[in-house]
Amino acid sequence: MYRDLAFFLCVILISQMCWLMMML
């Protein structure tokens, strides 16, 4: 359960970072 939640959060953080890189 916690492992799935951590994986979900990591995916969100990575997608947010990729989005910021594309905006720059």
mmCIF file as Biopython writes it, N, C-alpha, C and O atoms, coordinates in Angstrom:
data_model
#
loop_
_atom_site.group_PDB
_atom_site.id
_atom_site.type_symbol
_atom_site.label_atom_id
_atom_site.label_alt_id
_atom_site.label_comp_id
_atom_site.label_asym_id
_atom_site.label_entity_id
_atom_site.label_seq_id
_atom_site.pdbx_PDB_ins_code
_atom_site.Cartn_x
_atom_site.Cartn_y
_atom_site.Cartn_z
_atom_site.occupancy
_atom_site.B_iso_or_equiv
_atom_site.auth_seq_id
_atom_site.auth_asym_id
_atom_site.pdbx_PDB_model_num
ATOM 1  N N  . MET A ? 1  ? 0.837  -1.197 0.000   1.0 0.0 1  A 1 
ATOM 2  C CA . MET A ? 1  ? 0.000  0.000  0.000   1.0 0.0 1  A 1 
ATOM 3  C C  . MET A ? 1  ? 0.879  1.256  0.000   1.0 0.0 1  A 1 
ATOM 4  O O  . MET A ? 1  ? 0.748  2.119  -0.868  1.0 0.0 1  A 1 
ATOM 5  N N  . TYR A ? 2  ? 1.771  1.342  0.983   1.0 0.0 2  A 1 
ATOM 6  C CA . TYR A ? 2  ? 2.651  2.512  1.034   1.0 0.0 2  A 1 
ATOM 7  C C  . TYR A ? 2  ? 3.582  2.557  -0.167  1.0 0.0 2  A 1 
ATOM 8  O O  . TYR A ? 2  ? 3.920  3.630  -0.665  1.0 0.0 2  A 1 
ATOM 9  N N  . ARG A ? 3  ? 3.995  1.373  -0.627  1.0 0.0 3  A 1 
ATOM 10 C CA . ARG A ? 3  ? 4.901  1.315  -1.781  1.0 0.0 3  A 1 
ATOM 11 C C  . ARG A ? 3  ? 4.186  1.837  -3.028  1.0 0.0 3  A 1 
ATOM 12 O O  . ARG A ? 3  ? 4.772  2.566  -3.828  1.0 0.0 3  A 1 
ATOM 13 N N  . ASP A ? 4  ? 2.917  1.459  -3.188  1.0 0.0 4  A 1 
ATOM 14 C CA . ASP A ? 4  ? 2.154  1.938  -4.350  1.0 0.0 4  A 1 
ATOM 15 C C  . ASP A ? 4  ? 1.958  3.446  -4.273  1.0 0.0 4  A 1 
ATOM 16 O O  . ASP A ? 4  ? 2.028  4.140  -5.287  1.0 0.0 4  A 1 
ATOM 17 N N  . LEU A ? 5  ? 1.713  3.950  -3.064  1.0 0.0 5  A 1 
ATOM 18 C CA . LEU A ? 5  ? 1.515  5.391  -2.888  1.0 0.0 5  A 1 
ATOM 19 C C  . LEU A ? 5  ? 2.795  6.144  -3.208  1.0 0.0 5  A 1 
ATOM 20 O O  . LEU A ? 5  ? 2.760  7.188  -3.859  1.0 0.0 5  A 1 
ATOM 21 N N  . ALA A ? 6  ? 3.934  5.612  -2.747  1.0 0.0 6  A 1 
ATOM 22 C CA . ALA A ? 6  ? 5.221  6.259  -3.015  1.0 0.0 6  A 1 
ATOM 23 C C  . ALA A ? 6  ? 5.496  6.259  -4.513  1.0 0.0 6  A 1 
ATOM 24 O O  . ALA A ? 6  ? 5.988  7.254  -5.047  1.0 0.0 6  A 1 
ATOM 25 N N  . PHE A ? 7  ? 5.185  5.158  -5.203  1.0 0.0 7  A 1 
ATOM 26 C CA . PHE A ? 7  ? 5.399  5.075  -6.647  1.0 0.0 7  A 1 
ATOM 27 C C  . PHE A ? 7  ? 4.521  6.098  -7.365  1.0 0.0 7  A 1 
ATOM 28 O O  . PHE A ? 7  ? 4.964  6.750  -8.311  1.0 0.0 7  A 1 
ATOM 29 N N  . PHE A ? 8  ? 3.278  6.234  -6.912  1.0 0.0 8  A 1 
ATOM 30 C CA . PHE A ? 8  ? 2.350  7.191  -7.511  1.0 0.0 8  A 1 
ATOM 31 C C  . PHE A ? 8  ? 2.869  8.616  -7.349  1.0 0.0 8  A 1 
ATOM 32 O O  . PHE A ? 8  ? 2.816  9.412  -8.287  1.0 0.0 8  A 1 
ATOM 33 N N  . LEU A ? 9  ? 3.373  8.939  -6.148  1.0 0.0 9  A 1 
ATOM 34 C CA . LEU A ? 9  ? 3.905  10.276 -5.895  1.0 0.0 9  A 1 
ATOM 35 C C  . LEU A ? 9  ? 5.139  10.534 -6.752  1.0 0.0 9  A 1 
ATOM 36 O O  . LEU A ? 9  ? 5.325  11.640 -7.261  1.0 0.0 9  A 1 
ATOM 37 N N  . CYS A ? 10 ? 5.989  9.507  -6.913  1.0 0.0 10 A 1 
ATOM 38 C CA . CYS A ? 10 ? 7.206  9.667  -7.725  1.0 0.0 10 A 1 
ATOM 39 C C  . CYS A ? 10 ? 6.826  9.954  -9.172  1.0 0.0 10 A 1 
ATOM 40 O O  . CYS A ? 10 ? 7.440  10.799 -9.824  1.0 0.0 10 A 1 
ATOM 41 N N  . VAL A ? 11 ? 5.810  9.250  -9.675  1.0 0.0 11 A 1 
ATOM 42 C CA . VAL A ? 11 ? 5.368  9.463  -11.060 1.0 0.0 11 A 1 
ATOM 43 C C  . VAL A ? 11 ? 4.874  10.899 -11.228 1.0 0.0 11 A 1 
ATOM 44 O O  . VAL A ? 11 ? 5.171  11.543 -12.234 1.0 0.0 11 A 1 
ATOM 45 N N  . ILE A ? 12 ? 4.125  11.398 -10.254 1.0 0.0 12 A 1 
ATOM 46 C CA . ILE A ? 12 ? 3.610  12.773 -10.328 1.0 0.0 12 A 1 
ATOM 47 C C  . ILE A ? 12 ? 4.768  13.772 -10.310 1.0 0.0 12 A 1 
ATOM 48 O O  . ILE A ? 12 ? 4.780  14.721 -11.094 1.0 0.0 12 A 1 
ATOM 49 N N  . LEU A ? 13 ? 5.739  13.564 -9.423  1.0 0.0 13 A 1 
ATOM 50 C CA . LEU A ? 13 ? 6.878  14.481 -9.340  1.0 0.0 13 A 1 
ATOM 51 C C  . LEU A ? 13 ? 7.659  14.491 -10.641 1.0 0.0 13 A 1 
ATOM 52 O O  . LEU A ? 13 ? 8.052  15.555 -11.118 1.0 0.0 13 A 1 
ATOM 53 N N  . ILE A ? 14 ? 7.892  13.311 -11.226 1.0 0.0 14 A 1 
ATOM 54 C CA . ILE A ? 14 ? 8.647  13.229 -12.481 1.0 0.0 14 A 1 
ATOM 55 C C  . ILE A ? 14 ? 7.886  13.934 -13.601 1.0 0.0 14 A 1 
ATOM 56 O O  . ILE A ? 14 ? 8.482  14.664 -14.393 1.0 0.0 14 A 1 
ATOM 57 N N  . SER A ? 15 ? 6.575  13.720 -13.669 1.0 0.0 15 A 1 
ATOM 58 C CA . SER A ? 15 ? 5.784  14.363 -14.730 1.0 0.0 15 A 1 
ATOM 59 C C  . SER A ? 15 ? 5.779  15.880 -14.537 1.0 0.0 15 A 1 
ATOM 60 O O  . SER A ? 15 ? 5.816  16.624 -15.516 1.0 0.0 15 A 1 
ATOM 61 N N  . GLN A ? 16 ? 5.733  16.346 -13.285 1.0 0.0 16 A 1 
ATOM 62 C CA . GLN A ? 16 ? 5.765  17.777 -13.021 1.0 0.0 16 A 1 
ATOM 63 C C  . GLN A ? 16 ? 7.110  18.368 -13.445 1.0 0.0 16 A 1 
ATOM 64 O O  . GLN A ? 16 ? 7.159  19.453 -14.025 1.0 0.0 16 A 1 
ATOM 65 N N  . MET A ? 17 ? 8.192  17.659 -13.158 1.0 0.0 17 A 1 
ATOM 66 C CA . MET A ? 17 ? 9.523  18.148 -13.536 1.0 0.0 17 A 1 
ATOM 67 C C  . MET A ? 17 ? 9.648  18.203 -15.054 1.0 0.0 17 A 1 
ATOM 68 O O  . MET A ? 17 ? 10.199 19.161 -15.596 1.0 0.0 17 A 1 
ATOM 69 N N  . CYS A ? 18 ? 9.142  17.185 -15.741 1.0 0.0 18 A 1 
ATOM 70 C CA . CYS A ? 18 ? 9.208  17.167 -17.206 1.0 0.0 18 A 1 
ATOM 71 C C  . CYS A ? 18 ? 8.391  18.328 -17.772 1.0 0.0 18 A 1 
ATOM 72 O O  . CYS A ? 18 ? 8.803  18.962 -18.743 1.0 0.0 18 A 1 
ATOM 73 N N  . TRP A ? 19 ? 7.231  18.610 -17.167 1.0 0.0 19 A 1 
ATOM 74 C CA . TRP A ? 19 ? 6.389  19.702 -17.635 1.0 0.0 19 A 1 
ATOM 75 C C  . TRP A ? 19 ? 7.097  21.042 -17.450 1.0 0.0 19 A 1 
ATOM 76 O O  . TRP A ? 19 ? 7.035  21.908 -18.323 1.0 0.0 19 A 1 
ATOM 77 N N  . LEU A ? 20 ? 7.781  21.212 -16.290 1.0 0.0 20 A 1 
ATOM 78 C CA . LEU A ? 20 ? 8.514  22.456 -16.045 1.0 0.0 20 A 1 
ATOM 79 C C  . LEU A ? 20 ? 9.658  22.612 -17.042 1.0 0.0 20 A 1 
ATOM 80 O O  . LEU A ? 20 ? 9.916  23.717 -17.519 1.0 0.0 20 A 1 
ATOM 81 N N  . MET A ? 21 ? 10.342 21.522 -17.359 1.0 0.0 21 A 1 
ATOM 82 C CA . MET A ? 21 ? 11.456 21.579 -18.312 1.0 0.0 21 A 1 
ATOM 83 C C  . MET A ? 21 ? 10.943 21.969 -19.697 1.0 0.0 21 A 1 
ATOM 84 O O  . MET A ? 21 ? 11.611 22.696 -20.432 1.0 0.0 21 A 1 
ATOM 85 N N  . MET A ? 22 ? 9.751  21.481 -20.048 1.0 0.0 22 A 1 
ATOM 86 C CA . MET A ? 22 ? 9.187  21.819 -21.357 1.0 0.0 22 A 1 
ATOM 87 C C  . MET A ? 22 ? 8.756  23.278 -21.404 1.0 0.0 22 A 1 
ATOM 88 O O  . MET A ? 22 ? 8.814  23.908 -22.460 1.0 0.0 22 A 1 
ATOM 89 N N  . MET A ? 23 ? 8.326  23.820 -20.271 1.0 0.0 23 A 1 
ATOM 90 C CA . MET A ? 23 ? 7.883  25.210 -20.223 1.0 0.0 23 A 1 
ATOM 91 C C  . MET A ? 23 ? 9.053  26.178 -20.339 1.0 0.0 23 A 1 
ATOM 92 O O  . MET A ? 23 ? 8.898  27.286 -20.853 1.0 0.0 23 A 1 
ATOM 93 N N  . LEU A ? 24 ? 10.222 25.765 -19.862 1.0 0.0 24 A 1 
ATOM 94 C CA . LEU A ? 24 ? 11.384 26.661 -19.920 1.0 0.0 24 A 1 
ATOM 95 C C  . LEU A ? 24 ? 11.894 26.827 -21.340 1.0 0.0 24 A 1 
ATOM 96 O O  . LEU A ? 24 ? 12.866 27.548 -21.567 1.0 0.0 24 A 1 
#
